[in-house]
Amino acid sequence: MALLNESIKKMWEAYLKSIDESVKETQKIYDAWHFCNDEKNANALADLVKKRIKQATTSLFYLYELEEEPLPEKGQYSIILDWNGTSQCIIRSTSIEVLPFNEVTETFAKEEGEGDQSLEYWKKVHKVAFENELMSVEKDFSEDMLVVCEKFQVVYPK
């Protein structure tokens, strides 16, 4: 989602200024998006990122293939939005790993920062979320499906 609303522009400009760069001269690029497909979760997860509790996210590899979209890349910037499209913070990807759902680790689940941060909780909520996403393309979820595990750090505000 490459929204260019005023809050996104202002946050990107403020970030660049904080690192002594300008919009006209920077080589950095970004995307802007929100988590999840519902307001409650999108806002709650953005808040966890701002608090530096959530430092990772997971998505279905299959959907990148289906939509012919590139995978996230290490070093990529994203402006995290709330459900209404207002910028909340800027993150930078620190690692990307593609692996089967059933090989996600307890450590990664903790880095996602959701619920009680256990692998059991992570599996439960992600299975439901992925099943819901796959319904629209009439595909069944399986525990050996590939997922994209992205770790990130908040770079703005500091």
Buried (B, 14 or more C-beta within 10 A) or exposed (E): EEBEEEBBBEBBEEBBEEEEBEEEEEEBEBEBBBBBEEEEBBBBBBBBBBEEBBBBBBBBBBBBEEEEEEEBEEEBBBBBBBBEBBBBBBBBBBEBBEBEBEEBEEEBBBBBBBEEBEBEBBBEBBEEBBEEBBEEEEBEBEEEBBBBBBBBEBBBEE
